[in-house]
Amino acid sequence: MPSLSEPKKRRHLLGSSRSIQRLLERRWLVVVLALSLTGLGAAIAGLLFTSGINLLRDWRLDLLDELPAWVVLPALGGFGGMVSAWLVTRLSPAAGGAGITHIMGFLRHRPVPMGLRVGMVKLVAGIIAIGCGFPLGPEGPAVQMGGSVAWKMSRWLRAPVAFRRVIVAAGGGAGIAAVFSAPIGGFIYAIEELLHSARPVVLLLVLITTFSADTWADVMGGGGLNSTLGFQLERQYTPLVRFLPIDLIYLIALGVVVGLLAELYTRYVLTMQRQGSRWFGDRLILRMTLSGVVLGCVYAALPDTFHNPSELKHLIGAGEADIGLALSSFVMLFFCTGLAAGSGAPGGLFMPMLTLGGALGLTCGTGVESLTGYVPTTYVFAGMGAFVAGCSRTPISAMFLAFALTKDLLILKPILVASLTSFVVARLFHPHSIYERQMGMELDSEERMEKQLNRHRRPFSPPTPPQSPKGDLS
């Protein structure tokens, strides 16, 4: 698609804003209702997704109490990969992968399938894959499911194209808000990564959607709502936070290290996805089945602590893991999440990125403390935000996602320092995020397929008109 000149871009943005404002003036009540229903749909999808994953995880842990790990984990991994891939292949091929690139493609006017069918297949296939042992997160499917619900709402409204793009991006941000209990993080992500726009009317629409999704999730999930006291501040972790001027030097050094490793991780994941497509092509069932078996064998060879990803994440976030467990967790997740993402499984990378960054922050903190005798208390959560920022190139979203785990305002500045440093360091090697490069890979693949099809097509030659007989004078 050719790039527009600056005057044309300004006219396009002005026209989009005007079309959205006219829709708000004429049908403001219906628009607010559609945004609230989009938030409700994203919250329901997020809660179903996390509940389903937790249910399968508990069942897997119960099986591990009765049978050896070398039997349970490879068998479940292979079975889950096969069933999930079958659902995606047979019912909705667009439901594979992380899901964020799917929404980004729609927002960039690519012809990608949307609708509730894609979201439902993503929901069920993602629960099966992640619940059976694929070390991926729920946020990618939540973004795609929220965007699918939003797209359906925009069709119901018969909204203009400009509003349809905004509400789909808002639905993606609502998925982030519902899964992470981070309405500000979902709001910033929709603006920073999906829309790249800060027009006031756009900010208002996205804000309503993401905060309604978080509110609905609290009401239905009960995590942030007490029947007697009302809405409460829910914190997953309550670290002792101190921020001293000397911490800036330590946090910048951490950001440099994390930025380098985040770019390395990004290239590793992209390489695994590229090789998976080259080796298996369209055979997604075989690809995910073999990946599930390999992942199960790897986890079966590890200690029992690694069999429960939620418990491992809690140990790292609470700072209770020693340097050996933190370092081994980073190495294991680094390679296993790349393999899982390369398999094409429906799952996201934000949650693994947070755990990777936390493990790296804990490891670096232990090493720094042994060398200097001091380490900032914010190293774990600063590492989380920095790793997400280095991979996704969204430092503000990364800061608020890591902040949502503690809800402590004092921790915002340390996370921001490390996230900005990691973002700058990673951009020195490549300007685009992992998701933008995944979209580039998809476009290259489509172009290669188009060239192969054109190579086998016969050039069109118009039929020669019939010649009149010589004696015919007419």
C-alpha positions in Angstrom: 0.0 0.0 0.0 1.6 3.3 -1.0 2.5 5.7 1.7 0.4 8.9 2.0 1.9 12.3 2.0 1.6 14.3 5.2 -1.2 16.6 4.0 -3.2 13.5 2.8 -2.6 11.8 6.2 -3.9 14.9 8.0 -7.0 15.0 5.8 -7.6 11.3 6.3 -7.3 11.6 10.1 -9.6 14.6 10.1 -12.2 12.8 8.0 -12.0 9.7 10.3 -12.5 11.9 13.4 -15.5 13.6 11.8 -17.2 10.4 10.8 -16.8 9.0 14.3 -18.1 12.3 15.8 -21.1 12.2 13.5 -21.8 8.7 14.7 -21.6 9.7 18.3 -23.9 12.7 17.8 -26.5 10.7 16.1 -26.4 7.4 18.0 -24.4 8.0 21.1 -26.5 5.8 23.3 -26.1 2.8 20.9 -22.3 3.5 20.7 -21.9 3.5 24.5 -24.0 0.3 24.7 -21.8 -1.4 21.9 -18.6 -0.4 23.7 -19.9 -1.8 27.0 -21.0 -5.0 25.4 -17.6 -5.2 23.7 -16.0 -4.9 27.2 -18.4 -7.5 28.5 -17.6 -9.9 25.7 -13.8 -9.5 26.2 -14.2 -10.0 30.0 -16.3 -13.2 29.4 -13.7 -14.5 26.9 -10.8 -13.7 29.2 -12.4 -15.4 32.2 -13.4 -18.5 30.3 -9.9 -18.7 28.9 -8.1 -18.4 32.2 -10.6 -20.7 34.0 -10.3 -23.3 31.3 -6.5 -23.2 31.4 -6.5 -23.5 35.2 -8.9 -26.4 35.1 -6.7 -28.4 32.7 -3.6 -27.4 34.6 -5.1 -28.8 37.9 -6.1 -32.0 36.1 -2.6 -32.3 34.7 -1.1 -31.9 38.1 -3.5 -34.5 39.6 -2.3 -37.0 36.9 1.3 -36.2 37.8 0.5 -37.3 41.4 -0.6 -40.7 40.1 1.6 -41.4 37.1 5.2 -40.7 36.2 6.0 -37.4 34.5 7.7 -39.1 31.5 4.3 -40.7 30.7 1.9 -37.9 31.4 3.6 -34.8 30.0 4.7 -36.0 26.5 1.3 -37.8 26.1 -0.7 -34.7 27.1 1.5 -32.4 25.1 1.1 -34.4 21.9 -2.6 -35.0 22.4 -3.3 -31.3 23.2 -1.3 -30.1 20.2 -3.1 -32.5 17.9 -6.6 -31.6 19.1 -5.9 -27.9 19.1 -4.3 -28.0 15.6 -7.3 -30.0 14.3 -9.7 -27.4 15.6 -7.8 -24.6 14.0 -7.2 -26.4 10.7 -10.8 -27.7 10.3 -12.8 -24.8 11.7 -10.9 -21.5 11.5 -7.3 -21.3 10.2 -7.1 -17.7 11.3 -7.3 -18.8 14.9 -3.7 -20.1 15.0 -0.7 -18.2 16.4 -0.6 -15.4 18.9 -3.6 -13.4 17.6 -2.1 -10.0 18.0 -0.7 -9.9 14.5 -4.2 -10.9 13.3 -5.7 -7.8 14.8 -2.8 -5.6 13.6 -3.3 -6.9 10.1 -7.0 -6.0 10.2 -6.2 -2.5 11.4 -3.7 -2.1 8.6 -6.5 -2.9 6.1 -5.3 -6.5 5.3 -8.1 -8.9 4.3 -8.1 -11.1 7.4 -11.1 -13.2 8.6 -12.9 -11.7 11.6 -16.0 -12.7 13.6 -17.2 -14.7 16.5 -16.3 -18.0 14.8 -12.6 -17.1 14.9 -12.8 -16.0 18.5 -14.6 -19.2 19.7 -12.1 -21.5 17.9 -9.3 -19.4 19.4 -10.8 -19.8 22.8 -11.2 -23.6 22.8 -8.0 -24.4 20.9 -6.0 -22.0 23.1 -7.4 -23.6 26.3 -6.5 -27.1 25.1 -3.0 -26.2 23.9 -1.9 -24.1 27.0 -3.7 -26.3 29.4 -1.9 -29.4 28.1 1.5 -27.9 28.5 2.4 -25.3 25.8 4.2 -22.6 27.8 2.3 -19.7 26.3 0.0 -17.0 27.8 -3.7 -16.1 27.4 -3.2 -12.4 26.3 -2.8 -13.1 22.6 -6.0 -15.0 22.2 -7.7 -12.5 24.6 -6.7 -9.7 22.2 -8.0 -11.6 19.2 -11.2 -12.6 20.9 -11.9 -9.1 22.2 -11.3 -7.8 18.6 -13.6 -10.4 17.2 -16.4 -9.3 19.6 -15.8 -5.7 18.8 -15.9 -6.4 15.0 -19.3 -8.0 15.5 -20.6 -5.0 17.4 -19.4 -2.6 14.7 -21.3 -4.7 12.1 -24.4 -4.6 14.3 -24.0 -0.8 14.4 -23.3 -0.5 10.7 -20.6 1.8 11.7 -18.2 3.6 9.3 -14.8 2.1 8.6 -13.0 4.5 10.9 -15.1 3.6 13.9 -14.8 -0.1 13.1 -11.0 0.1 13.3 -11.2 2.0 16.6 -13.6 -0.4 18.3 -11.6 -3.5 17.1 -8.5 -2.0 18.6 -10.4 -1.1 21.8 -11.6 -4.7 21.9 -8.1 -5.9 21.7 -7.1 -3.6 24.6 -10.1 -4.8 26.5 -8.8 -8.4 26.2 -5.5 -7.3 27.8 -7.4 -5.4 30.5 -9.5 -8.4 31.4 -6.7 -11.0 31.5 -4.1 -8.9 33.4 -6.6 -6.8 35.5 -4.8 -3.9 33.9 -7.3 -1.4 32.4 -4.6 1.3 32.0 -2.2 -1.2 30.4 -4.9 -2.4 27.9 -5.8 1.2 27.1 -2.2 2.2 26.5 -1.5 -0.9 24.5 -4.4 -0.2 22.1 -3.2 3.3 21.5 0.6 2.6 21.5 0.7 -0.6 19.5 -2.5 -1.1 17.7 -3.9 2.3 16.6 -0.8 4.6 16.8 -3.3 7.4 17.4 -4.0 9.9 20.2 -7.0 11.8 18.9 -9.3 12.7 21.8 -12.4 10.9 20.4 -10.3 7.8 19.9 -8.9 8.0 23.5 -12.4 8.3 24.8 -13.8 5.2 23.0 -10.8 3.0 23.9 -10.9 4.2 27.5 -14.6 3.3 27.9 -14.1 -0.2 26.4 -11.0 -1.2 28.4 -12.3 0.1 31.8 -15.7 -1.6 31.2 -13.9 -4.9 30.4 -11.9 -4.6 33.7 -15.1 -3.8 35.6 -17.1 -6.7 34.1 -14.2 -9.0 34.9 -14.2 -7.9 38.5 -17.9 -8.4 38.8 -18.0 -11.8 37.2 -14.7 -13.1 38.5 -15.0 -11.7 42.0 -11.3 -11.0 42.2 -11.6 -7.3 42.7 -15.1 -7.2 44.1 -16.1 -7.9 47.7 -19.8 -8.4 48.3 -19.7 -6.3 51.5 -17.0 -3.7 50.9 -17.4 -3.3 47.2 -14.6 -3.0 44.7 -11.1 -3.6 46.2 -7.6 -3.1 45.1 -6.3 -6.5 44.1 -2.5 -7.1 44.2 -0.8 -10.2 43.2 2.4 -9.2 44.9 3.2 -6.8 47.7 7.0 -6.2 47.5 8.8 -3.7 49.8 9.5 -0.9 47.3 12.3 1.6 47.9 13.6 3.9 45.2 16.9 5.7 45.8 18.8 8.0 43.4 21.6 5.4 43.2 19.0 2.9 41.8 19.0 4.8 38.5 22.5 3.5 37.6 21.5 -0.1 38.5 18.2 0.1 36.6 19.9 1.5 33.5 22.4 -1.3 33.6 19.6 -3.8 34.0 17.8 -2.3 31.0 20.9 -2.6 28.8 21.2 -6.3 29.7 17.5 -7.0 29.3 17.3 -5.1 26.0 20.1 -7.2 24.5 18.5 -10.5 25.6 15.1 -9.4 24.6 16.3 -8.7 21.0 18.0 -12.1 21.0 14.8 -13.7 22.2 12.8 -12.0 19.5 15.1 -13.2 16.8 15.1 -16.7 18.3 11.2 -16.8 18.2 11.1 -15.5 14.7 13.7 -18.1 13.6 11.7 -20.9 15.1 8.5 -19.7 13.4 10.3 -19.4 10.1 11.9 -22.8 10.4 8.6 -24.4 11.4 6.9 -23.0 8.3 9.8 -24.2 6.2 9.9 -27.8 7.6 6.1 -28.4 8.0 4.4 -26.0 5.6 0.6 -26.3 6.1 0.8 -29.5 8.1 -0.2 -27.8 11.4 -1.5 -30.9 13.1 1.8 -32.7 12.6 3.8 -29.6 13.6 1.9 -29.0 16.9 1.7 -32.7 17.8 5.5 -33.1 17.5 6.1 -29.8 19.3 3.8 -30.9 22.2 5.7 -34.2 22.6 9.1 -32.5 22.6 7.9 -29.9 25.1 6.5 -32.7 27.3 9.7 -34.6 27.2 11.7 -31.5 28.1 9.4 -30.7 31.1 9.4 -34.3 32.2 13.2 -34.1 32.5 13.0 -31.0 34.8 12.3 -30.9 38.5 8.7 -30.8 39.8 8.8 -27.0 40.3 8.7 -26.5 36.5 5.6 -28.6 36.1 3.4 -25.8 37.4 4.0 -22.6 35.5 1.8 -20.5 37.8 3.7 -21.6 40.9 7.0 -20.9 39.1 5.8 -17.4 38.1 4.8 -16.8 41.7 8.1 -17.8 43.1 9.9 -15.5 40.7 7.6 -12.6 41.3 7.8 -12.9 45.0 11.6 -13.1 44.9 11.5 -16.5 46.6 13.5 -18.3 43.9 17.3 -18.7 44.4 19.7 -17.8 41.6 19.9 -21.3 40.4 16.1 -21.6 40.0 15.8 -18.1 38.5 18.6 -18.8 35.9 17.3 -22.2 35.0 13.8 -20.8 34.6 15.0 -18.1 32.2 17.0 -20.6 30.1 14.1 -23.1 30.0 11.4 -20.6 29.2 13.7 -18.9 26.6 13.9 -22.0 24.5 10.6 -23.7 25.3 8.4 -20.6 24.5 10.2 -20.2 21.3 9.5 -23.8 20.3 5.8 -23.4 21.4 5.5 -20.1 19.4 7.2 -21.7 16.4 4.7 -24.6 16.4 1.8 -22.2 15.5 -0.1 -22.9 18.8 -2.8 -20.4 19.8 -1.2 -18.6 22.6 0.5 -15.3 23.5 3.9 -14.2 24.6 3.3 -11.4 27.1 2.9 -13.7 30.1 6.1 -15.7 29.2 7.9 -12.4 28.6 6.9 -11.2 32.1 8.2 -14.4 33.7 11.4 -14.2 31.6 12.0 -10.6 32.6 11.3 -11.4 36.3 13.7 -14.3 36.2 16.4 -12.2 34.5 15.9 -9.4 37.0 16.2 -11.8 39.9 19.3 -13.4 38.5 21.0 -10.0 37.8 19.9 -8.7 41.2 21.5 -11.6 43.0 24.7 -11.2 41.0 24.9 -7.5 41.5 24.3 -7.8 45.2 27.2 -10.3 45.5 29.5 -7.8 43.7 28.4 -4.5 45.1 26.6 -5.4 48.3 23.5 -3.5 47.2 20.6 -4.2 44.8 17.4 -2.2 44.2 14.2 -3.8 45.6 12.5 -3.2 42.3 14.8 -5.4 40.1 12.3 -8.2 39.5 9.4 -6.0 38.3 11.7 -3.7 36.4 13.1 -6.7 34.6 9.5 -7.8 33.7 8.6 -4.4 32.2 12.0 -4.1 30.5 11.8 -7.5 28.8 8.3 -6.8 27.4 9.4 -3.4 26.2 12.4 -4.8 24.5 10.4 -7.3 22.6 7.2 -5.4 21.9 8.7 -1.9 21.5 5.9 -0.5 23.7 7.6 0.8 26.9 4.6 2.6 28.3 2.3 -0.5 28.0 5.1 -2.7 29.4 5.4 -0.4 32.4 1.7 -0.5 33.2 1.5 -4.3 32.7 4.3 -4.9 35.2 2.7 -2.2 37.5 -0.6 -4.1 37.5 1.0 -6.9 39.4 1.7 -4.7 42.4 -0.6 -1.7 42.0 2.2 0.3 43.9 2.6 3.8 42.4 6.2 4.1 43.7 7.3 1.2 41.4 6.3 3.0 38.2 9.4 5.1 38.0 11.9 2.2 38.3 10.0 0.1 35.8 9.9 3.1 33.4 13.6 3.7 33.6 14.5 0.0 32.9 11.8 -0.3 30.2 12.9 2.9 28.3 16.5 1.7 28.4 15.7 -1.7 27.2 13.5 -0.2 24.4 16.3 2.1 23.2 18.9 -0.7 23.3 16.7 -3.1 21.4 15.8 -0.5 18.8 19.5 -0.1 18.0 19.5 -3.6 16.5 16.0 -3.4 14.8 13.4 -0.7 14.7 10.3 -3.0 14.7 8.7 -5.1 17.4 8.3 -8.9 17.3 4.7 -8.5 16.1 5.6 -6.2 13.3 8.3 -8.6 12.1 5.8 -11.5 12.4 3.5 -9.5 10.1 6.4 -9.0 7.7 7.0 -12.7 7.6 3.4 -13.4 6.9 3.4 -10.9 4.0 6.6 -12.4 2.6 5.0 -15.9 2.8 1.9 -14.6 1.0 4.0 -13.0 -1.8 5.9 -16.3 -2.3 2.7 -18.2 -2.6 1.3 -15.7 -5.1 4.5 -16.0 -7.1 4.3 -19.8 -7.1 0.6 -19.6 -8.3 1.5 -17.2 -11.0 4.3 -19.4 -12.2 1.9 -22.3 -12.8 -0.7 -20.1 -14.4 -0.9 -20.0 -18.2 -0.7 -16.5 -19.6 -4.1 -15.3 -20.9 -4.3 -14.9 -24.6 -7.5 -13.6 -26.1 -9.1 -15.8 -28.7 -8.6 -14.9 -32.3 -11.8 -13.6 -34.0 -13.2 -15.8 -36.7 -12.2 -14.8 -40.2 -14.9 -14.1 -42.7 -15.0 -16.2 -45.9 -13.5 -14.6 -49.0 -16.7 -14.5 -50.9 -18.6 -12.8 -48.1 -18.7 -9.0 -48.7 -20.8 -8.2 -45.7 
